Amino acid sequence: MQPRNMSMSGVVDLAAVKAAGEAKVKAEQARAEASRQGGGGAVPPSALVIDVDEAGFENDVLQRSAEVPVVIDFWAEWCEPCKQLGPLLERLAHEYNGRFVLAKVDVDANQMLMQQFGIQGIPAVFAVVAGQALPLFQGAAPEAQIRQTLDQLIQVGEERFGLTGIVVDQDAADESADRAPAEVPAGPYDALLESAVRALDADDFAGAVQAYRNVLSDDPANTEAKLGLAQAELLSRVKDMDAQRVREEAAANPADVPAQLAAADLDLVGGHVEDAFGRLVETVRRNFGDDRDAARVRLLELFEVIGPDDPRVGAARTALARVLF
């Protein structure tokens, strides 16, 4: 299971894999033909990474998104994780060579854009495809997961909207040609976070939990580790569950708190987010003391899995406040 904010589920049509493959081949052919025809309409490498403000947003992002996915990096000079993520996204924009354009938005100078996108914290990364905004992820993320998200984004652009990207003229006069790609500063927890991701991929949930806890022991506010830990603990809890038995017990015993907690975990893993939240809010309402607190804590843990910017989390927080106060 990928971190919540790295997922494109609900955007990618998993039933259209064949069509996506065919669209990708056609896109490759179109790009190659444009290149053979002398680079007509080609852009210099510098056009792959642009600074965007509120005044130029419509032309630089919305209109451009009709021909190529535009990835938006919301950042600020004072944001340390931004200084790690920004150079990585710039390097990938050049490496993907016209498959997407990176638009950088300084939130301090563009508060209205920050509000319109509902940005709660930075760095935050969105995409605009054919005029449609899609949240990608928040916080510095491992390169492997960023690449996977970009690949899915490009697939969406090709399959759903026929976007073939833009042709880049590498020989065009461009100051970026004379400088090496920016180095990506290595974060102090990169190795631990990467090992946690590998453990998740191998279904070694205990190993992933320990790796994330090691990060949080030194950096309790690390958003990536907090999210990863919540996910790893959730997957660890459900991996040996008998789903049918758990659901039958929860239905037969609405006052049984452990049964409701287990069923809520299954709801969330199964993609029934609102059902999971509603079940736990109701469990909090029904109970007192330690049982109530257990349900409340589990609900907060599931909020971490989904992420604070998801509107379903906001609605559930409101419902929880009503039953608590």
C-alpha positions as CSV (number, residue, x, y, z in Angstrom):
1,M,0.0,0.0,0.0
2,Q,1.5,3.3,-1.0
3,P,1.3,6.4,1.3
4,R,-2.1,8.1,0.9
5,N,-0.7,11.2,-0.7
6,M,1.3,9.3,-3.3
7,S,-1.8,7.5,-4.7
8,M,-3.6,8.2,-7.9
9,S,-6.4,5.7,-7.2
10,G,-9.7,7.0,-8.4
11,V,-7.9,8.9,-11.2
12,V,-6.3,6.0,-13.1
13,D,-8.8,3.6,-14.7
14,L,-7.4,0.2,-13.8
15,A,-9.7,-1.5,-16.2
16,A,-8.1,0.4,-19.2
17,V,-4.6,-1.0,-19.0
18,K,-4.6,-2.1,-22.6
19,A,-5.9,1.2,-23.8
20,A,-3.3,3.0,-21.8
21,G,-0.6,1.0,-23.4
22,E,-1.8,1.8,-26.9
23,A,-2.1,5.4,-26.0
24,K,1.4,5.4,-24.7
25,V,2.7,3.9,-28.0
26,K,0.9,6.5,-30.0
27,A,2.2,9.3,-27.8
28,E,5.8,8.0,-28.3
29,Q,5.3,7.9,-32.1
30,A,3.9,11.5,-32.1
31,R,6.8,12.8,-30.1
32,A,9.3,11.1,-32.3
33,E,7.6,12.4,-35.5
34,A,7.7,15.9,-34.1
35,S,11.3,15.6,-33.4
36,R,12.1,14.2,-36.9
37,Q,10.4,17.2,-38.4
38,G,13.0,19.5,-37.2
39,G,11.6,20.3,-33.8
40,G,8.7,22.4,-35.0
41,G,7.1,23.8,-31.9
42,A,9.9,22.5,-29.7
43,V,10.8,24.3,-26.5
44,P,14.2,24.8,-24.9
45,P,15.0,22.8,-21.7
46,S,14.5,25.9,-19.6
47,A,10.7,25.8,-20.4
48,L,10.4,22.5,-18.5
49,V,10.8,24.3,-15.1
50,I,9.0,27.7,-14.7
51,D,8.2,30.1,-11.9
52,V,4.5,30.9,-11.8
53,D,2.5,33.6,-10.0
54,E,-1.1,34.4,-9.7
55,A,-1.1,36.8,-12.7
56,G,0.4,34.2,-15.1
57,F,-1.4,31.1,-13.7
58,E,-4.0,30.9,-16.4
59,N,-1.6,31.0,-19.3
60,D,1.4,29.2,-17.7
61,V,-0.6,26.4,-16.0
62,L,-4.2,26.1,-17.1
63,Q,-3.6,26.6,-20.8
64,R,-0.4,24.7,-20.9
65,S,-2.1,21.7,-19.2
66,A,-4.1,21.2,-22.4
67,E,-1.0,19.8,-24.0
68,V,1.1,18.5,-21.2
69,P,0.6,17.6,-17.5
70,V,1.7,20.5,-15.3
71,V,3.1,19.6,-11.9
72,I,2.9,22.4,-9.3
73,D,5.4,22.6,-6.5
74,F,4.2,24.9,-3.7
75,W,7.3,26.0,-1.8
76,A,8.8,28.9,0.3
77,E,12.3,30.1,0.9
78,W,12.1,29.3,4.7
79,C,10.9,25.7,4.1
80,E,13.8,23.3,4.7
81,P,12.0,20.2,3.2
82,C,11.3,22.4,0.1
83,K,15.0,22.7,-0.4
84,Q,15.3,19.0,-0.6
85,L,12.2,18.3,-2.8
86,G,12.6,21.2,-5.2
87,P,15.9,20.3,-6.8
88,L,14.7,16.7,-7.2
89,L,11.6,17.7,-9.0
90,E,13.6,20.0,-11.3
91,R,16.0,17.2,-12.1
92,L,13.1,14.8,-12.9
93,A,11.4,17.4,-15.1
94,H,14.6,17.5,-17.3
95,E,15.0,13.7,-17.2
96,Y,11.3,13.2,-18.3
97,N,12.1,15.4,-21.2
98,G,8.7,17.0,-21.9
99,R,6.4,14.5,-20.4
100,F,5.5,17.0,-17.8
101,V,6.2,20.7,-17.0
102,L,7.2,21.8,-13.4
103,A,5.6,25.0,-12.2
104,K,7.0,26.4,-9.0
105,V,4.8,28.6,-6.8
106,D,6.3,30.6,-4.0
107,V,3.4,30.6,-1.4
108,D,4.6,33.7,0.4
109,A,4.2,35.7,-2.8
110,N,1.0,33.9,-4.0
111,Q,-1.3,33.5,-1.0
112,M,-4.4,33.4,-3.2
113,L,-3.2,30.4,-5.1
114,M,-2.3,28.7,-1.8
115,Q,-5.8,29.2,-0.6
116,Q,-7.5,28.2,-3.8
117,F,-5.6,24.8,-3.7
118,G,-6.4,24.4,0.0
119,I,-2.7,24.1,0.9
120,Q,-2.3,23.2,4.6
121,G,1.5,22.8,4.7
122,I,4.5,22.8,2.3
123,P,6.0,21.4,0.3
124,A,2.8,20.4,-1.4
125,V,2.6,19.1,-4.9
126,F,-0.4,19.1,-7.2
127,A,-0.9,18.5,-10.9
128,V,-3.2,20.1,-13.5
129,V,-4.2,17.9,-16.4
130,A,-6.5,19.3,-19.1
131,G,-7.5,22.0,-16.6
132,Q,-8.3,19.5,-13.8
133,A,-6.4,19.8,-10.6
134,L,-5.2,16.6,-8.8
135,P,-3.4,16.5,-5.4
136,L,-0.3,14.4,-5.7
137,F,1.5,14.5,-2.3
138,Q,2.6,16.7,0.6
139,G,6.1,16.8,2.1
140,A,9.4,15.5,0.9
141,A,9.0,11.9,-0.4
142,P,11.4,9.2,-1.6
143,E,12.4,9.5,-5.2
144,A,11.1,6.1,-6.1
145,Q,7.6,7.0,-5.0
146,I,7.7,10.3,-6.8
147,R,8.7,8.6,-10.0
148,Q,5.8,6.2,-9.6
149,T,3.4,9.0,-9.1
150,L,4.7,10.9,-12.1
151,D,4.4,7.8,-14.3
152,Q,0.8,7.4,-13.2
153,L,0.1,11.0,-13.9
154,I,1.6,10.8,-17.4
155,Q,-0.5,7.7,-18.0
156,V,-3.6,9.6,-17.0
157,G,-2.7,12.4,-19.4
158,E,-2.2,10.0,-22.3
159,E,-5.1,7.6,-21.6
160,R,-7.8,10.1,-20.6
161,F,-6.9,13.3,-22.5
162,G,-4.5,12.2,-25.3
163,L,-1.7,14.5,-24.0
164,T,1.5,13.5,-25.8
165,G,3.7,16.0,-24.0
166,I,5.9,18.6,-25.5
167,V,9.0,18.2,-27.7
168,V,12.2,19.6,-26.2
169,D,15.0,21.0,-28.4
170,Q,18.1,20.0,-26.5
171,D,20.2,22.0,-29.0
172,A,18.4,25.3,-28.4
173,A,20.3,28.1,-26.8
174,D,19.6,27.7,-23.2
175,E,21.6,28.6,-20.1
176,S,20.5,25.4,-18.4
177,A,22.6,23.4,-21.0
178,D,25.8,24.8,-19.5
179,R,25.1,23.8,-15.9
180,A,24.8,20.4,-14.3
181,P,21.5,19.3,-12.7
182,A,21.2,20.5,-9.2
183,E,22.4,18.2,-6.6
184,V,19.6,16.8,-4.3
185,P,20.7,17.3,-0.7
186,A,20.6,14.0,1.2
187,G,18.3,14.2,4.2
188,P,19.5,12.7,7.5
189,Y,16.7,10.1,7.4
190,D,16.7,9.1,3.7
191,A,18.3,5.7,4.3
192,L,15.8,4.8,7.1
193,L,12.8,6.0,5.1
194,E,13.9,4.1,2.1
195,S,14.4,0.9,4.2
196,A,10.9,1.4,5.6
197,V,9.4,1.6,2.0
198,R,11.3,-1.5,1.0
199,A,9.9,-3.3,4.1
200,L,6.4,-2.3,3.2
201,D,6.9,-3.5,-0.4
202,A,8.0,-6.9,1.1
203,D,5.1,-7.0,3.5
204,D,7.5,-6.8,6.4
205,F,5.3,-4.5,8.4
206,A,7.2,-5.0,11.7
207,G,10.4,-3.9,10.0
208,A,8.6,-0.8,8.4
209,V,7.1,0.1,11.8
210,Q,10.5,0.0,13.5
211,A,12.2,2.0,10.7
212,Y,9.6,4.7,10.9
213,R,9.8,4.8,14.7
214,N,13.6,5.2,14.5
215,V,13.1,8.3,12.5
216,L,10.4,9.7,14.8
217,S,12.6,9.1,17.9
218,D,14.9,11.7,16.5
219,D,12.4,13.9,14.6
220,P,8.9,13.6,16.1
221,A,7.5,16.0,13.6
222,N,8.7,14.2,10.5
223,T,5.5,14.1,8.4
224,E,6.6,11.3,6.1
225,A,7.5,9.0,9.0
226,K,4.2,9.8,10.8
227,L,2.2,8.9,7.7
228,G,4.3,5.8,7.0
229,L,4.0,4.6,10.6
230,A,0.2,4.9,10.6
231,Q,0.0,2.9,7.4
232,A,2.4,0.2,8.5
233,E,0.6,-0.3,11.8
234,L,-2.7,-0.5,10.0
235,L,-1.5,-3.1,7.5
236,S,0.1,-5.0,10.3
237,R,-3.2,-5.2,12.2
238,V,-5.2,-6.4,9.2
239,K,-2.8,-8.8,7.6
240,D,-4.0,-11.9,9.5
241,M,-7.7,-11.0,9.8
242,D,-10.5,-13.2,8.7
243,A,-12.5,-10.4,7.0
244,Q,-15.8,-12.3,7.0
245,R,-15.6,-13.2,10.6
246,V,-14.5,-9.7,11.7
247,R,-17.5,-8.1,9.9
248,E,-19.9,-10.7,11.2
249,E,-18.8,-10.1,14.8
250,A,-18.9,-6.3,14.4
251,A,-22.5,-6.5,13.0
252,A,-23.6,-8.8,15.8
253,N,-22.0,-6.9,18.6
254,P,-22.2,-3.1,18.0
255,A,-21.2,-2.4,21.6
256,D,-18.0,-4.5,21.3
257,V,-15.2,-1.9,20.9
258,P,-12.4,-4.3,19.7
259,A,-14.8,-5.7,17.1
260,Q,-15.6,-2.2,15.8
261,L,-11.9,-1.2,15.8
262,A,-11.1,-4.2,13.7
263,A,-14.0,-3.7,11.3
264,A,-13.0,0.0,10.9
265,D,-9.5,-1.1,9.9
266,L,-10.9,-3.4,7.3
267,D,-13.2,-0.6,6.0
268,L,-10.3,1.7,5.5
269,V,-8.0,-0.8,3.8
270,G,-10.9,-1.7,1.5
271,G,-11.3,1.9,0.5
272,H,-14.5,2.6,2.5
273,V,-13.1,5.6,4.3
274,E,-16.4,7.2,5.3
275,D,-17.7,3.9,6.6
276,A,-14.5,3.5,8.8
277,F,-14.8,7.0,10.2
278,G,-18.5,6.8,10.8
279,R,-18.1,3.5,12.6
280,L,-15.5,4.9,15.0
281,V,-17.4,8.1,15.6
282,E,-20.4,6.1,16.5
283,T,-18.3,3.9,18.8
284,V,-17.0,7.0,20.6
285,R,-20.5,8.2,21.0
286,R,-21.7,4.9,22.5
287,N,-18.9,4.5,25.1
288,F,-17.1,6.1,28.0
289,G,-13.8,5.9,29.7
290,D,-11.1,3.7,28.3
291,D,-13.3,2.2,25.6
292,R,-14.2,5.7,24.3
293,D,-10.6,6.7,24.4
294,A,-9.5,3.6,22.5
295,A,-12.0,4.4,19.7
296,R,-11.0,8.0,19.6
297,V,-7.3,7.2,19.4
298,R,-7.9,4.7,16.6
299,L,-9.9,7.3,14.7
300,L,-7.0,9.8,15.0
301,E,-4.6,7.1,13.7
302,L,-6.8,6.5,10.6
303,F,-6.9,10.3,10.0
304,E,-3.1,10.1,9.7
305,V,-3.4,7.4,7.1
306,I,-5.7,9.5,4.9
307,G,-4.1,12.8,5.6
308,P,-5.4,16.1,7.0
309,D,-6.1,17.7,3.7
310,D,-8.8,15.1,2.7
311,P,-12.3,16.6,3.1
312,R,-13.5,13.3,4.6
313,V,-11.1,13.8,7.5
314,G,-12.4,17.3,8.1
315,A,-16.0,16.1,8.2
316,A,-15.1,13.3,10.6
317,R,-13.3,15.6,12.9
318,T,-16.4,17.8,13.0
319,A,-18.5,14.7,13.8
320,L,-16.1,13.6,16.5
321,A,-16.1,17.0,18.1
322,R,-19.9,16.9,18.3
323,V,-20.0,13.6,20.2
324,L,-17.1,14.5,22.5
325,F,-18.3,18.0,23.4
